[in-house]
Amino acid sequence: MLETILHWDTVVTLFLNGLRAPWLDPVMYWISNKFAWIPLYVFVLFLVVKKWKKKSIVLIILLVLAVTISDQSCNLLKKSTKRLRPSHNTELEHKIHLVKQPDGEFYRGGKYSFPSAHAANAMVFALFVFFFAGNRKTWVLFTIFFWAALLGYSRIYLGVHYWLDVEFGYLVGALSFTLVFGSYWLCRRKFD
């Protein structure tokens, strides 16, 4: 059963990784760069402070805690599962498309891939925007979840994650967000 799942995960990954164009390589590399999104993070934090005033301090601390739990959970899972990234899998070296970095070297990421911390942290942030960063206009929700999906896809496009790495990353992010913000909500209800 596990072999079948991993086989189809590889098939889907190779298909998604194969949807490429030369002009997309630098775009996907940029999308995957966590520092490229700092203006978005600052803008969302501005919206949260504007809407929640003094309560925003607690919300931002909870966001940082949720991202930390999400990120470190992914790192622990990577070390325990030890699933090689597609970019480090010798069976895929002639099938996977890798993207060159600005220095000319191919981007390969770290050694292990399961689950994707990029996807997990993107999901935490998307859920945070959904619940706390302003009104729930359809276009805002579509945009933030499209952003999370695009960020996850960029990891597959770059050849550093399998499809299921990204999907489980989203799950880890959703669980981390729920754990932190759900616990806070329950505590507030109990003590209010």
C-alpha positions in Angstrom: 0.0 0.0 0.0 2.7 2.5 1.0 4.7 1.6 -2.1 1.6 2.3 -4.3 1.1 5.7 -2.6 4.8 6.6 -3.0 4.7 5.5 -6.6 1.7 7.7 -7.4 3.2 10.6 -5.4 6.3 10.4 -7.7 4.1 10.2 -10.8 2.1 13.3 -9.8 5.3 15.1 -8.7 7.1 14.5 -12.0 4.0 15.6 -13.9 3.7 18.9 -11.9 7.5 19.4 -12.0 7.3 18.9 -15.8 4.9 21.8 -16.3 7.7 24.2 -17.0 8.8 27.0 -19.2 12.2 28.7 -19.2 10.7 32.1 -18.2 9.0 30.4 -15.2 12.3 29.2 -13.6 13.3 32.6 -12.1 9.7 33.4 -11.2 9.2 30.1 -9.2 12.6 30.5 -7.6 11.5 34.0 -6.5 8.1 32.8 -5.3 9.8 30.2 -3.2 12.1 32.7 -1.5 10.8 33.5 1.9 12.3 36.9 2.0 10.4 37.9 -1.2 7.2 38.0 0.8 8.3 40.3 3.6 6.2 43.2 2.1 3.1 41.0 2.2 3.8 40.0 5.8 4.3 43.6 6.8 1.1 44.7 5.1 -0.9 42.0 6.8 0.5 42.9 10.2 -0.4 46.5 9.5 -4.0 45.4 8.7 -4.1 43.4 11.9 -2.9 46.2 14.1 -5.3 48.6 12.4 -8.2 46.3 13.0 -7.4 44.8 16.4 -5.5 47.7 18.0 -4.0 46.5 21.4 -5.3 43.0 20.9 -3.0 42.7 17.9 0.0 42.2 20.1 -1.5 38.9 21.4 -2.5 37.9 17.8 1.0 38.5 16.4 2.6 36.6 19.3 0.2 33.7 18.6 1.1 33.9 14.9 4.8 33.7 15.6 4.1 30.7 18.0 2.0 28.9 15.4 4.6 29.4 12.6 7.4 28.2 15.0 5.4 25.1 15.9 4.6 24.5 12.3 8.2 25.0 11.1 9.8 22.9 13.9 7.3 20.1 13.5 8.2 19.9 9.8 11.9 19.8 10.7 11.3 17.0 13.3 9.3 15.0 10.8 12.0 15.5 8.1 14.6 14.1 10.5 12.5 11.2 11.5 11.1 10.1 8.1 14.4 10.9 6.2 12.6 11.0 2.8 15.1 12.3 0.3 14.0 15.3 -1.7 13.4 14.6 -5.4 16.5 16.8 -6.1 18.6 14.3 -4.0 17.0 11.1 -5.2 19.4 9.4 -7.6 16.5 7.5 -9.2 15.0 10.8 -10.4 18.1 12.7 -11.3 17.4 12.4 -15.1 13.7 13.0 -14.8 13.4 15.9 -12.4 13.7 19.5 -13.6 16.0 21.6 -11.3 16.3 25.4 -11.5 19.5 27.3 -11.5 20.1 29.8 -8.7 21.4 33.3 -9.5 24.9 32.0 -8.7 24.5 29.4 -11.5 24.3 26.4 -9.3 21.2 24.2 -9.3 18.9 24.7 -6.4 18.5 21.4 -4.5 17.4 22.4 -1.0 18.3 20.4 2.1 18.6 16.6 2.1 15.1 15.7 3.4 11.7 16.7 2.2 8.7 15.4 4.2 6.8 17.5 4.9 7.2 20.9 3.3 7.8 23.6 5.9 7.2 26.3 3.2 3.7 24.9 2.7 3.1 24.5 6.4 4.0 28.0 7.2 2.1 29.4 4.2 -1.0 27.7 5.5 -0.6 29.1 9.0 -0.3 32.6 7.5 -3.2 32.1 5.1 -5.5 31.0 8.0 -4.3 33.9 10.0 -5.3 36.3 7.2 -8.6 34.5 6.9 -9.5 35.0 10.5 -7.8 38.2 11.6 -6.6 40.5 8.8 -9.6 42.4 7.9 -13.0 41.6 6.3 -13.7 38.3 4.6 -14.2 39.5 1.1 -14.1 36.7 -1.4 -11.3 38.1 -3.4 -9.1 38.5 -0.4 -9.7 34.9 0.7 -9.2 33.6 -2.9 -6.0 35.6 -3.2 -4.4 34.4 0.1 -5.2 30.7 -0.5 -4.1 31.0 -4.1 -0.8 32.5 -2.7 -0.4 29.5 -0.4 -1.1 27.1 -3.2 1.3 28.9 -5.5 4.0 28.8 -2.9 3.5 25.1 -2.4 3.5 24.4 -6.2 6.8 26.4 -6.5 8.4 23.8 -4.2 7.4 21.0 -6.6 8.4 23.1 -9.7 11.8 23.6 -8.2 12.2 19.8 -7.7 12.7 20.0 -4.0 9.4 18.5 -2.8 7.1 15.8 -3.7 3.4 16.5 -4.1 2.5 14.8 -0.8 5.2 16.7 1.0 3.3 19.9 0.1 -0.1 18.4 1.0 1.1 17.2 4.4 2.8 20.5 4.9 -0.5 22.2 4.5 -2.0 19.8 7.1 0.8 20.4 9.6 0.2 24.2 9.1 -3.5 23.9 9.6 -3.0 21.7 12.7 -0.4 24.1 14.2 -2.8 27.1 13.6 -5.7 25.2 15.2 -3.6 24.1 18.2 -2.3 27.6 19.0 -5.4 29.7 18.2 -7.9 27.1 19.4 -6.1 26.7 22.7 -6.1 30.5 23.1 -9.8 30.7 22.3 -10.6 27.9 24.7 -8.6 29.6 27.5 -10.3 32.9 26.9 -13.7 31.3 27.1 -12.9 29.5 30.3 -11.5 32.5 32.1 -13.7 35.3 30.7 
